[in-house]
Amino acid sequence: MLRRVAGAVAAPLRRSLCTAASRSHPPWALTYRMAPLGAPSPGARPSLDLHQPPRVSQLSVPAHLADGMDLAAVSIQAASCDGLLLLDFAGTLRGDRDYGDSLPAVAAFAAAYEPGVRRFVCNPLSGELFRLPLPNMDAEKITMPFGLLTQSDASHGPPDRFVVAQLCLRERDGQRVVRRFLSETGEWDEPPLFVPAEAPGWRAMPLHEVVAFGDRLWWLEPYFGVFSVDPFSDRPEHGFVALPRPLPNFDMEVQPELYRLLGVSEGKLRYVELTIKEPFMLYSFSLDDEGSSWKLTHEMRMHLVLPDKSTPRLDQLPWISAIDPFNANILYFQHGEIISALDLAEGERIGRSAFPRDIKSLYHGFVPLVLPPWLPSAAEGTLSSKTTNCTSKTLADIWFVLTKTGEIDAS
């Protein structure tokens, strides 16, 4: 029975991914985290409105996937390193509180921790979906968001298996466990997590994307460090790397996830940080090959100037949105309705773009989506060839001036 279940999962996964791409597409997409519902057609599939960064790409999902739900939000919770997405369908929240326009964000945040929501693994170009069964697990005290990791029997190419996993502190016994769904078994389980005595404790985290890198999933705790685990392992072990610049006394009114980012670029795990007080400093680090310490790759003074020549207040600072997966020198920032691409090596902005008009809320963030050549394109998807350099005169832009503070070996 388990073999049949595993075959039902793995075979469509490999078959949907092995088709040669029918047309060219950009190597990656700056994908908006929230996914609107499309037409209520039973035969429809998810469709990716695909653009070259810094233009924003957006996934839409057919309404029939939410049948029977009092739906509040569909969100992209994570991406694998080879182009698959983990989608969460979150229902409306209980209680009488009116969340107004922020309801989708609140519901998406709750979905990252709630095991009872509807979840799918999705190929965003072909529209192929696999629905995960609901886990039947114990209640937990603390959980971290779900991540998605794949494995291939070949050195590269379409994956043969995947795992959806999160770290949990179980309520009934205080045991740290890995809550996971394995495609090869078709079931959820909770193996105990082996934790070194010196490992720090957990607390509820801001909603960051869970990063898939190497054979591990990585969670950024933006106050002091990065947790990791190999979710495929029969004996998963807890990993931790302290941040190069921890902030134990960080102002709790500030949202550090807006100014600290974990990502993957040029085959390395990267961490980027923007200080929130003058002088505004931008730091970029890469994790060493042993996975134990950070190497500084960029240290720059960022001069930020608003259109009226003033210095921005805290609520006017740009947010770090993404690291280019193929060029670690290029970072993407969001400031209001504008996405800017900055080249740290050249110290200048190399492109900018406005949000699509149909995106009303600008806070939810982005998921960098790598699109390998063997990932099939879908007829429903669209690819824009328009320029990525927006020149709208109606948007209040911010000027970036980058100044190096010293020579750094970025190799």
N, C-alpha and C positions, 0 to 999 in steps of 0.2 A: 504493500500500500504506500509506504514511504517513497519507494522508487517511482511509483506512478505520480505521486504528488510532486516530487522533485522534477520529474520529466515534464510535467504540465507547466511548471514554472520556468525551468531552464531552457526548454526547447523553444517556446515562443520568444523568450528573451534573446537567444542567439539568432533565431531566424529573422526577427525584426531588425536586428542590428547588422546583419551580414550583407544586406542588400547594398550594392554599390550606389553611391550618391548619384542622383539623377541630374543634379546641377550643382554648380559651385555655391558655397556659402562661406561667410566669414569664419575664421578659426575659432571665434568665441563671441558671446553675446552678453551685453550688460542687461540682465533680465530683471524686470520689476518683480518684486516679491509677491504682490497680490495678483490673482488671476480672475478676471471677470467671467461670468457665465455667458455662454453664447446661446444660439438658437436652440429651442427644445426639440431637437431632432434625434430620434432613437439611434440612427446610424451614424451620427456625427462623432468626430474624434477631437481631442485637443488640437489646437492650432497655434503655431508660434508666429507672431508678427515680428519678423527678423530684420535687424538693422546692424550696420557697422557701428561699433562704439566710436564716439560717445553718445550716439543716438540710442534711445532706450528701446529694448525689445520687450514684448509682452506676450505671455501665454494666455489664451482663452480656453475655457473648458465647456463642453456641452452641458446644458441644464439637466439633462436626464440623469447625469451621474449623481445629482443631489436629490433624486426622487425620494420622497418620504422623510426628508430632513427639513427642519425649520432653519434654513441655511443663513449664516451670517457672513461667512468669508471662506474663500478658497485661497490658500497660500502655498508658496514654494518653501518648504522647510529646509531643504538641502539639495545639493547636486553632487553626483559622483564625479570623479576626475575624467570620465569618458562619456559625459553627455547625458546621463539619466537624471531625472528629477524625482524628488519625493514630494508628493502633494498631500496636503491636509485639507479636509472638508470639515469645518467647524460649525456646530449649531449655535443658535442664539444662547446667551447666557441666562442663567436663572437669576431671580431677584427683580426688584422694582427699579433699580437704578437706570437712569437714562444716559447712555453713553454717547448719544448723538452721532456725529460723523466719525467719531473714533471707535465705534463698535467693531468694524472689520479688524482694526489693529488689535483691539483687546481680545477679540475672539481668536485671531491668529496666534496671539501670544499664549492664550490658554491652550490652544491645540498643540503647541509645541511640547506641552507637559502632560496632557490628558490622553490616556491610552484608549479611551472609548470613542475617538473620532474616526471618521472614514478616511482611510489612507490608500494612496495609489503610488506605484512606481511607474514613471512615464518616460517614454521616448518622445521628446518634444518635437522632433522633425517628422517622424512617421505617425505620431499619434497613438502608438501602441501603449496599452495600459495593462498593469497587473494590480488587482485589488488585494490588499493584505487583509487576512482575517482579523477580527477583533481579538486582542489579547485577553486572556482570562487570568489576570495576575493579582497578587496582593496589593493592597494600598501602600503608598509610599509617603515618606516624610519630605524628601527632597528628590527632585529629578532634574536632569539636564535635557536640553532639546534632543530630538532624534536626528541622527545622521545616516547617510547612505554610503556604503562602500562596496566596490565590486572586485572580483578576482577573475583573471583569465589564465587558462592553462598554457597559452602561448606567451611569449615575452611581450607582445603587444597585440592589439586587435580587440574584437568584441568580447565582452565578459561572458564567463560561463556560469557565474553565480553572483548573488548579491546578499548583503545583510543590512537590515535596518535596525539600529541600536541606539540606546541611551543609557546613561549611568543613573542608578537609582540608589537611594538609601531606604531600605524596606522598613515599613512602620512596625510590623509585628515583632521583629527581632533585632532591629538596628543594623542588619547586615547590608554591606555595600554589594550591589549586584549589577550585572549587565543585562538589561532587558533587551531582548533581540528577537528578530524574525529572520530565519535562515531559509533562503530559497531552496536549498537542497533537501531540507526536511519538510518544508511547508508548514512549520509550526513555530510558535513562540516558546522561549524558555528564559530562565533567569540564572545563569551560572554565577557562582560567587566570584567577586572581584578580589584578587590578591593584592593587598595594599601594604606597602612598606610602612614601618612604624613612624618614619619621619615625614610621611606624606601629610599635607595640610588637610584640614577639614573642608567640607562642602557647605555652600549656602545657595539660596535661590539666585540664579544668574540673570543678568540682562539677556534679552533674546539676540544672540549672535548666530550667524550661520555656522553650522558644524562643518569643519573642513576635512575633506578626505585627502590624505596625503600618504604615499607609501602604502604600508600594510596596516595603517591605523586611522582612527578618527580622532580629531583634535577639537577640544572645546576651549575657547578663550574666556577666562575669568578676568575681565578688564581691570580689576583692581590689583591683582598680584601674580597671575600665572596662567599656564596652559596645561590642561589635563589631556590625557590621551589613553587609548586602549586599542588592542587588536581584537575586534569583535568576532572574528572567525575562530579565535583560539578556543580550545577546550579548557584551557586554564588561563583566562584573561588576567593580565597584570596591569595594575594602575601605573601610569606614567605621569610625571609632572616636571615642567620646566618653569622656573621663576621668570617673570618678565625682567628685561634689562633695566627698566625704570618703574618698579612697583609703586603704587600710590595708596598706601594703607590709610592715609588721612584725606583721601579725595573728597571733595565737596559732594555730599549726598544729593544735593539738589541738581547737580550736573549729571547728564547721561553719558558716562564714559564710552559707551558703545558707539557714540557718534564720532569720537575723536581717537579711537584705538581700533585697529583692524588686523585680523589674521587672514592670510591668504597664501596662495601658491603661485610662484612665478619662476620660470626658467629652471624648473626641477628642484626648487628649494622652498621650504616653508618660510614665509615672510611675516614680519610684524611691523606695523607702521603706527606712528603716534604723532599727534599734533597737540602741543601745549595750548592751554586755553587762556593764558595771561601773557601780556606783553613782557618781553619780546616773544612773539609767536615763533616757536621752534618746531621744525618737522624732522623727525627721526625715522630712519628705516633700518631694519635689522634682518639678517638671515640666520636660520638655525644651522648649526654645524652638522657634519655628516654623522656624528655620534648621537645627535639629538639631545645634547646636554647643555649647550651654551649658545648665546647669541653673538653675532658679529655685526658691528655697526657698518652699514654700507652707505648711508647718506646722513648728513647733519647739516641742516640749512635753516637760515632765518627766513621766515615767510612774512613779507610786508603785505598786509591786507588793507585795501583802501576801498571804501564805498563810493558810489557815484558823487556824493556831496563832499568828497575829499576827507571824510571823517574816518576814524578807526572803528571797526565794528565792535558792538557789545557782544557779550557771551551768546545771546540768543540770535545774533547775526553772523556768527562764525560759520564757515563752510564745514560740511560733514565729509569725512573720508568715506567714499562709497565703494571703491574696488581697487585692486592691484591688477594691472594687465598680466594675464597668465603667461604671456610670451615675451614680455619686456619689463623687467623689474624696475626700470627707470621711470615708467609711466604710471601715474596714479590718477584716479578719477575722484573728483570732489563734487558734492551737490551744494548749491547755494540757492535756496528758493526753488525757482522753476528751471534753473540752468544746471547742466552737467558740464564740468570742465575737465579736460585732459591736460595734465601737467607733465612735462618731461624734466625730471630732476637733473639729468645729465646736462641738459642745455639751459636749465633754469628759466623756462618759459612755458606759457600755455600754447599747446599745439592744436587745440580744437575745442569746440563747445557746441552744445545742442540744448534745445528746450524740451521739456517734458511733452509727451503727446497730449493733445487737448482733452482726450477722453479720460485721462487720469486726473481725478479731482483732489485726492489726498496725496501729499508729496512726502510723507514721513516714512513709509513702510520699508524703504531700502531696496537693495539689489542683491542678486545672486549671480556671480560670474559663472557663465555656462560655457564650458569648452565643447567644441563641436568637431570631433575627429573626422578625418576624411571618409571613413567607412560608415559613419552614421548616416542612414538614409534620409533623403529629403522627402517631404510630404507635399502632395498636391494642394492641401489646404493652406500650407504656409505661404508667407509672402516674404520677399527679399527686396529691400529698397536699395536702389543704386544712387540715391540722392546724396548730396554733399553732407558731411557731418559737421560742417562749420556754420552753426546757426548765427544769423545776424539780426534777430528780431530787435526792434527799437522799443518795444513795449515792456521789456523785462529789465528790472533793476539789477544790473550786473555788479560783480565785485572784481577788483583788479588784484592779480597775484604777481608779486615780484619776489623771486627766490634768490637768495644770496648764500653761497657756500661759506661755512665758518671754518673750514680747514680741509686739507687734502686727506682723503680716506681711500684706502685700497678696497675697491668694491668687487674684486674678483672672487 
